[in-house]
Amino acid sequence: MSANNLLSYAGWTFLPNLVTGWIQSIYYGIIIRAGDPKPQPGTPRYQKHRRRIHISVILAYLLYTIYEADHNLWQEGDFYSLLGIPHDVDERSIKSRFRRLAALHHPDKVSTIQSRDVSEAFFVKIKLAQDTLLNPTKRFAYDRFGPDMLNWQHCSSIRDYLLVGLQSVAPAYVGSAILVGLLTVTGYLQWGRYWRYLAFLSLALLEFSTLTRPSYPRLLTRLLNPVLTAISTHPPLLPFQLLILAHKATITLFIALSQLAPLFQQQFPASVSSPQAVDPQQIIRLEQIAKANEVEASRLLALDMAPYAGDEPGVKELRGRIKEWLVQNTIRADPEVRDAVGRALGKRRVGAPVGAGIR
Protein backbone atom coordinates (compact mmCIF):
# COMPACT_ATOMS: atom_id res chain seq x y z
CA MET A 1 0.00 0.00 0.00
CA SER A 2 1.46 3.35 -1.06
CA ALA A 3 2.02 6.32 1.23
CA ASN A 4 -0.73 8.26 -0.56
CA ASN A 5 -3.26 5.53 0.24
CA LEU A 6 -2.18 5.44 3.88
CA LEU A 7 -2.56 9.21 4.17
CA SER A 8 -5.93 9.04 2.46
CA TYR A 9 -7.25 6.40 4.87
CA ALA A 10 -5.71 8.18 7.86
CA GLY A 11 -7.50 11.36 6.81
CA TRP A 12 -10.84 9.71 7.56
CA THR A 13 -9.99 9.68 11.28
CA PHE A 14 -9.88 13.46 11.74
CA LEU A 15 -10.54 15.42 8.54
CA PRO A 16 -14.37 15.12 8.39
CA ASN A 17 -14.81 16.39 11.98
CA LEU A 18 -12.20 19.11 11.52
CA VAL A 19 -13.65 20.40 8.24
CA THR A 20 -17.19 20.21 9.62
CA GLY A 21 -16.25 22.57 12.46
CA TRP A 22 -14.64 25.04 10.04
CA ILE A 23 -17.57 25.02 7.63
CA GLN A 24 -20.11 25.44 10.42
CA SER A 25 -18.24 28.46 11.80
CA ILE A 26 -18.05 30.02 8.33
CA TYR A 27 -21.73 29.21 7.73
CA TYR A 28 -22.82 30.99 10.91
CA GLY A 29 -20.58 33.93 10.07
CA ILE A 30 -22.39 34.32 6.72
CA ILE A 31 -26.05 33.74 7.61
CA ILE A 32 -26.14 35.32 11.10
CA ARG A 33 -25.92 39.08 11.30
CA ALA A 34 -23.48 40.81 13.62
CA GLY A 35 -24.88 41.07 17.14
CA ASP A 36 -27.37 38.21 16.75
CA PRO A 37 -26.76 35.17 18.95
CA LYS A 38 -25.33 32.08 17.29
CA PRO A 39 -26.67 28.59 18.06
CA GLN A 40 -24.74 27.16 20.96
CA PRO A 41 -23.23 23.67 21.02
CA GLY A 42 -25.70 21.15 22.37
CA THR A 43 -28.83 22.99 21.23
CA PRO A 44 -31.17 21.22 18.75
CA ARG A 45 -30.54 23.81 16.03
CA TYR A 46 -26.76 23.56 16.38
CA GLN A 47 -26.87 19.76 16.30
CA LYS A 48 -29.12 19.75 13.23
CA HIS A 49 -26.78 22.05 11.31
CA ARG A 50 -23.70 20.11 12.36
CA ARG A 51 -25.25 16.79 11.38
CA ARG A 52 -26.18 18.03 7.89
CA ILE A 53 -22.78 19.62 7.31
CA HIS A 54 -21.00 16.50 8.59
CA ILE A 55 -22.95 14.25 6.20
CA SER A 56 -22.11 16.55 3.28
CA VAL A 57 -18.42 16.60 4.21
CA ILE A 58 -18.24 12.79 4.44
CA LEU A 59 -19.89 12.35 1.03
CA ALA A 60 -17.62 14.99 -0.50
CA TYR A 61 -14.51 13.34 0.96
CA LEU A 62 -15.71 9.98 -0.35
CA LEU A 63 -15.86 11.40 -3.89
CA TYR A 64 -12.50 13.13 -3.42
CA THR A 65 -10.71 9.92 -2.41
CA ILE A 66 -12.02 8.19 -5.55
CA TYR A 67 -10.91 11.15 -7.68
CA GLU A 68 -7.50 11.11 -5.97
CA ALA A 69 -7.04 7.42 -6.79
CA ASP A 70 -7.99 8.05 -10.42
CA HIS A 71 -5.61 11.02 -10.61
CA ASN A 72 -2.75 8.91 -9.25
CA LEU A 73 -3.43 6.25 -11.89
CA TRP A 74 -3.46 8.91 -14.58
CA GLN A 75 -0.07 10.24 -13.41
CA GLU A 76 1.50 6.78 -13.23
CA GLY A 77 0.28 5.98 -16.74
CA ASP A 78 0.49 2.61 -18.47
CA PHE A 79 2.31 0.99 -21.38
CA TYR A 80 -0.30 2.15 -23.89
CA SER A 81 -0.10 5.80 -22.86
CA LEU A 82 3.69 5.53 -22.66
CA LEU A 83 3.85 4.50 -26.31
CA GLY A 84 0.93 6.74 -27.28
CA ILE A 85 -1.18 3.96 -28.78
CA PRO A 86 -4.84 2.89 -28.30
CA HIS A 87 -5.86 -0.22 -26.39
CA ASP A 88 -6.94 -2.12 -29.49
CA VAL A 89 -3.67 -1.54 -31.35
CA ASP A 90 -2.17 -4.34 -33.47
CA GLU A 91 1.42 -5.63 -33.47
CA ARG A 92 2.44 -3.72 -36.56
CA SER A 93 1.41 -0.38 -35.05
CA ILE A 94 3.23 -1.22 -31.82
CA LYS A 95 6.50 -1.88 -33.64
CA SER A 96 6.10 1.21 -35.79
CA ARG A 97 5.46 3.43 -32.78
CA PHE A 98 8.41 1.96 -30.88
CA ARG A 99 10.81 2.58 -33.77
CA ARG A 100 9.65 6.16 -33.96
CA LEU A 101 10.16 6.74 -30.22
CA ALA A 102 13.49 4.88 -30.21
CA ALA A 103 14.79 7.11 -32.96
CA LEU A 104 14.01 10.17 -30.86
CA HIS A 105 15.10 8.96 -27.42
CA HIS A 106 17.93 6.50 -28.08
CA PRO A 107 20.78 7.14 -25.58
CA ASP A 108 23.42 7.17 -28.37
CA LYS A 109 21.80 10.25 -29.90
CA VAL A 110 22.01 12.37 -26.73
CA SER A 111 25.13 14.46 -26.13
CA THR A 112 25.07 15.38 -22.40
CA ILE A 113 25.47 12.75 -19.69
CA GLN A 114 22.44 13.91 -17.70
CA SER A 115 20.19 13.83 -20.72
CA ARG A 116 21.65 10.47 -21.70
CA ASP A 117 20.65 8.98 -18.33
CA VAL A 118 17.10 10.25 -18.73
CA SER A 119 16.88 8.99 -22.29
CA GLU A 120 18.31 5.63 -21.32
CA ALA A 121 15.70 5.19 -18.57
CA PHE A 122 12.91 6.17 -20.96
CA PHE A 123 14.26 3.87 -23.65
CA VAL A 124 14.27 0.93 -21.23
CA LYS A 125 10.61 1.68 -20.36
CA ILE A 126 9.40 1.82 -23.94
CA LYS A 127 11.40 -1.31 -24.78
CA LEU A 128 9.73 -3.14 -21.88
CA ALA A 129 6.33 -1.82 -22.98
CA GLN A 130 6.89 -3.05 -26.52
CA ASP A 131 8.05 -6.50 -25.44
CA THR A 132 5.08 -6.89 -23.10
CA LEU A 133 2.41 -5.77 -25.56
CA LEU A 134 3.82 -7.78 -28.47
CA ASN A 135 3.48 -10.97 -26.45
CA PRO A 136 -0.26 -11.92 -26.43
CA THR A 137 0.06 -13.82 -23.14
CA LYS A 138 1.86 -11.02 -21.33
CA ARG A 139 -0.47 -8.44 -22.87
CA PHE A 140 -3.49 -10.36 -21.51
CA ALA A 141 -1.89 -10.49 -18.06
CA TYR A 142 -0.80 -6.83 -18.12
CA ASP A 143 -4.28 -5.58 -19.04
CA ARG A 144 -5.77 -7.40 -16.04
CA PHE A 145 -3.05 -7.40 -13.37
CA GLY A 146 -1.04 -4.32 -14.27
CA PRO A 147 2.70 -3.93 -13.70
CA ASP A 148 2.66 -6.57 -10.95
CA MET A 149 2.71 -9.29 -13.60
CA LEU A 150 6.22 -8.25 -14.62
CA ASN A 151 7.50 -9.87 -11.42
CA TRP A 152 5.92 -13.24 -12.22
CA GLN A 153 8.87 -14.56 -14.16
CA HIS A 154 7.93 -18.25 -13.94
CA CYS A 155 4.60 -17.74 -15.74
CA SER A 156 4.51 -18.74 -19.40
CA SER A 157 0.82 -19.15 -20.25
CA ILE A 158 -2.46 -17.35 -19.61
CA ARG A 159 -3.44 -20.11 -17.20
CA ASP A 160 -0.25 -19.55 -15.18
CA TYR A 161 -0.88 -15.83 -14.93
CA LEU A 162 -4.51 -16.38 -13.91
CA LEU A 163 -3.58 -18.86 -11.18
CA VAL A 164 -0.92 -16.57 -9.73
CA GLY A 165 -3.17 -13.54 -10.01
CA LEU A 166 -6.14 -15.21 -8.35
CA GLN A 167 -3.91 -16.54 -5.60
CA SER A 168 -2.64 -13.02 -4.96
CA VAL A 169 -6.13 -11.52 -4.54
CA ALA A 170 -7.81 -14.42 -2.72
CA PRO A 171 -6.26 -13.76 0.74
CA ALA A 172 -7.54 -10.19 0.69
CA TYR A 173 -11.11 -11.35 0.06
CA VAL A 174 -10.94 -14.13 2.66
CA GLY A 175 -9.52 -11.78 5.27
CA SER A 176 -12.08 -9.08 4.47
CA ALA A 177 -14.96 -11.58 4.67
CA ILE A 178 -13.80 -12.82 8.07
CA LEU A 179 -13.34 -9.26 9.36
CA VAL A 180 -16.77 -8.12 8.14
CA GLY A 181 -18.38 -11.22 9.63
CA LEU A 182 -16.76 -10.68 13.03
CA LEU A 183 -17.69 -7.00 13.11
CA THR A 184 -21.27 -7.85 12.17
CA VAL A 185 -21.57 -10.52 14.89
CA THR A 186 -20.17 -8.16 17.51
CA GLY A 187 -22.66 -5.45 16.48
CA TYR A 188 -20.25 -2.89 14.99
CA LEU A 189 -21.65 -3.05 11.45
CA GLN A 190 -25.40 -3.18 12.01
CA TRP A 191 -26.32 0.02 10.17
CA GLY A 192 -25.81 -0.23 6.42
CA ARG A 193 -24.72 -3.86 6.52
CA TYR A 194 -26.86 -4.66 3.46
CA TRP A 195 -24.94 -2.10 1.40
CA ARG A 196 -21.63 -3.40 2.75
CA TYR A 197 -22.47 -6.95 1.74
CA LEU A 198 -23.74 -5.79 -1.64
CA ALA A 199 -20.59 -3.75 -2.32
CA PHE A 200 -18.33 -6.62 -1.20
CA LEU A 201 -20.08 -9.21 -3.39
CA SER A 202 -20.27 -6.82 -6.36
CA LEU A 203 -16.53 -6.15 -6.12
CA ALA A 204 -15.74 -9.88 -5.97
CA LEU A 205 -17.94 -10.65 -8.99
CA LEU A 206 -16.52 -7.70 -10.95
CA GLU A 207 -12.92 -8.74 -10.27
CA PHE A 208 -13.48 -12.41 -11.05
CA SER A 209 -15.29 -11.58 -14.28
CA THR A 210 -12.66 -9.01 -15.33
CA LEU A 211 -9.73 -11.32 -14.69
CA THR A 212 -11.12 -14.42 -16.38
CA ARG A 213 -12.92 -13.03 -19.44
CA PRO A 214 -10.92 -12.92 -22.71
CA SER A 215 -12.26 -9.45 -23.57
CA TYR A 216 -12.57 -6.18 -21.68
CA PRO A 217 -15.62 -5.90 -19.37
CA ARG A 218 -18.65 -4.17 -20.85
CA LEU A 219 -18.63 -1.72 -17.96
CA LEU A 220 -15.47 -0.30 -19.53
CA THR A 221 -16.18 -0.59 -23.25
CA ARG A 222 -19.82 0.54 -23.18
CA LEU A 223 -20.03 2.94 -20.25
CA LEU A 224 -16.96 4.29 -18.47
CA ASN A 225 -14.48 4.74 -21.31
CA PRO A 226 -16.99 6.26 -23.79
CA VAL A 227 -18.19 8.71 -21.12
CA LEU A 228 -14.67 9.64 -20.01
CA THR A 229 -13.43 10.27 -23.54
CA ALA A 230 -16.58 12.20 -24.46
CA ILE A 231 -16.67 14.68 -21.57
CA SER A 232 -12.95 15.02 -20.74
CA THR A 233 -9.40 14.39 -21.88
CA HIS A 234 -9.15 11.42 -19.52
CA PRO A 235 -7.51 8.44 -21.26
CA PRO A 236 -9.49 5.18 -21.40
CA LEU A 237 -9.13 2.88 -18.43
CA LEU A 238 -7.59 -0.56 -18.56
CA PRO A 239 -9.17 -3.47 -16.64
CA PHE A 240 -6.55 -3.41 -13.89
CA GLN A 241 -7.10 0.33 -13.42
CA LEU A 242 -10.84 -0.27 -13.12
CA LEU A 243 -10.20 -2.84 -10.40
CA ILE A 244 -7.89 -0.47 -8.50
CA LEU A 245 -10.60 2.20 -8.51
CA ALA A 246 -13.24 -0.35 -7.49
CA HIS A 247 -11.11 -1.49 -4.53
CA LYS A 248 -10.53 2.10 -3.46
CA ALA A 249 -14.22 2.97 -3.77
CA THR A 250 -15.30 -0.10 -1.77
CA ILE A 251 -12.89 0.52 1.10
CA THR A 252 -13.76 4.21 1.34
CA LEU A 253 -17.47 3.34 1.14
CA PHE A 254 -17.08 1.03 4.15
CA ILE A 255 -15.32 3.80 6.10
CA ALA A 256 -17.91 6.38 5.06
CA LEU A 257 -20.81 4.13 6.13
CA SER A 258 -19.23 3.63 9.55
CA GLN A 259 -19.11 7.42 10.00
CA LEU A 260 -22.56 8.08 8.50
CA ALA A 261 -24.27 5.46 10.68
CA PRO A 262 -24.48 7.49 13.94
CA LEU A 263 -25.48 10.63 12.01
CA PHE A 264 -28.40 8.96 10.24
CA GLN A 265 -29.45 7.19 13.45
CA GLN A 266 -29.72 10.61 15.12
CA GLN A 267 -31.68 12.04 12.21
CA PHE A 268 -34.00 9.04 11.80
CA PRO A 269 -34.41 7.44 15.24
CA ALA A 270 -35.87 3.97 15.40
CA SER A 271 -39.62 3.71 15.83
CA VAL A 272 -40.83 2.99 19.34
CA SER A 273 -43.16 0.31 17.98
CA SER A 274 -40.23 -1.62 16.61
CA PRO A 275 -39.25 -4.57 18.81
CA GLN A 276 -35.58 -3.73 18.30
CA ALA A 277 -36.13 -0.20 19.68
CA VAL A 278 -37.38 -1.45 23.10
CA ASP A 279 -34.77 -1.40 25.82
CA PRO A 280 -34.66 -4.77 27.67
CA GLN A 281 -33.84 -2.94 30.89
CA GLN A 282 -37.07 -0.94 30.60
CA ILE A 283 -39.08 -4.14 30.19
CA ILE A 284 -37.49 -5.59 33.35
CA ARG A 285 -38.24 -2.41 35.31
CA LEU A 286 -41.88 -2.40 34.13
CA GLU A 287 -42.26 -6.04 35.15
CA GLN A 288 -40.87 -5.26 38.63
CA ILE A 289 -43.24 -2.30 39.02
CA ALA A 290 -46.24 -4.43 37.95
CA LYS A 291 -45.34 -7.14 40.50
CA ALA A 292 -44.93 -4.53 43.25
CA ASN A 293 -48.34 -3.04 42.43
CA GLU A 294 -49.93 -6.49 42.50
CA VAL A 295 -48.45 -7.20 45.95
CA GLU A 296 -49.60 -3.81 47.27
CA ALA A 297 -53.15 -4.33 45.91
CA SER A 298 -53.35 -7.75 47.57
CA ARG A 299 -52.19 -6.27 50.87
CA LEU A 300 -54.79 -3.48 50.77
CA LEU A 301 -57.53 -5.96 49.91
CA ALA A 302 -56.48 -8.12 52.86
CA LEU A 303 -56.71 -5.09 55.17
CA ASP A 304 -60.21 -4.28 53.91
CA MET A 305 -61.34 -7.87 54.45
CA ALA A 306 -59.82 -8.06 57.97
CA PRO A 307 -63.16 -7.26 59.81
CA TYR A 308 -64.76 -10.26 58.10
CA ALA A 309 -62.06 -12.73 59.10
CA GLY A 310 -63.76 -15.94 60.29
CA ASP A 311 -67.25 -14.66 59.35
CA GLU A 312 -68.19 -16.84 56.36
CA PRO A 313 -71.83 -15.57 56.07
CA GLY A 314 -70.62 -11.97 56.18
CA VAL A 315 -67.99 -12.62 53.51
CA LYS A 316 -70.59 -14.33 51.31
CA GLU A 317 -73.02 -11.41 51.72
CA LEU A 318 -70.23 -8.89 50.92
CA ARG A 319 -69.30 -10.74 47.76
CA GLY A 320 -72.93 -10.77 46.64
CA ARG A 321 -73.34 -7.04 47.20
CA ILE A 322 -70.05 -6.27 45.37
CA LYS A 323 -71.25 -8.39 42.47
CA GLU A 324 -74.60 -6.57 42.42
CA TRP A 325 -72.85 -3.20 42.56
CA LEU A 326 -70.61 -4.10 39.65
CA VAL A 327 -73.60 -5.19 37.58
CA GLN A 328 -75.66 -2.10 38.40
CA ASN A 329 -72.96 0.57 38.09
CA THR A 330 -70.58 -0.87 35.52
CA ILE A 331 -72.28 -3.28 33.20
CA ARG A 332 -75.81 -1.88 33.06
CA ALA A 333 -74.55 1.69 32.98
CA ASP A 334 -72.87 1.02 29.64
CA PRO A 335 -74.95 2.60 26.78
CA GLU A 336 -74.58 -0.42 24.53
CA VAL A 337 -75.78 -2.76 27.28
CA ARG A 338 -78.77 -0.49 28.02
CA ASP A 339 -79.76 -0.42 24.34
CA ALA A 340 -79.41 -4.19 24.03
CA VAL A 341 -81.58 -4.78 27.10
CA GLY A 342 -84.11 -2.22 25.85
CA ARG A 343 -84.37 -3.92 22.49
CA ALA A 344 -84.85 -7.29 24.22
CA LEU A 345 -87.61 -5.87 26.42
CA GLY A 346 -89.16 -4.10 23.42
CA LYS A 347 -89.76 -7.45 21.78
CA ARG A 348 -91.86 -8.43 24.81
CA ARG A 349 -93.67 -5.11 25.21
CA VAL A 350 -94.83 -3.52 22.00
CA GLY A 351 -94.20 0.23 21.94
CA ALA A 352 -91.65 0.25 24.77
CA PRO A 353 -88.85 2.82 24.11
CA VAL A 354 -85.29 1.74 23.54
CA GLY A 355 -83.52 1.43 26.90
CA ALA A 356 -86.74 1.23 28.85
CA GLY A 357 -86.96 -1.01 31.85
CA ILE A 358 -83.38 -0.36 32.99
CA ARG A 359 -83.01 1.34 36.32
MOPE-V956516 format. One line per field, one symbol per residue. ss: DSSP state (H for helix, E for strand, C for the rest). A space follows every 10 residues. Layout:
ss: ???
This chain:
ss: CCHHHHHHHH HCCCHHHHHH HHHHHHHHHH HCCCCCCCCC CCCHHHHHHH HHHHHHHHHH HHHHHHHHHH HHHHHHCCHH HHHCCCCCCC HHHHHHHHHH HHHHHCHHHC CCHHHHHHHH HHHHHHHHHH HHHHCHHHHH HHHHHHHHHH HCCCCCCHHH HHHHHHHHHH HHHHHHHHHH HHHHHCCCCC CCHHHHHHHH HHHHHHHHHH HHCCCCCHHH HHHHHHHHHH HCCCCCCCHH HHHHHHHHHH HHHHHHHHHH HHHHHHHCCC CCCCHHHCCH HHHHHHHHHH HHHHHHHHHH HHHHCHHHCC CHHHHHHHHH HHHHHHHHHH HCCCHHHHHH HHHHHHHHCC CCCCCCCCC
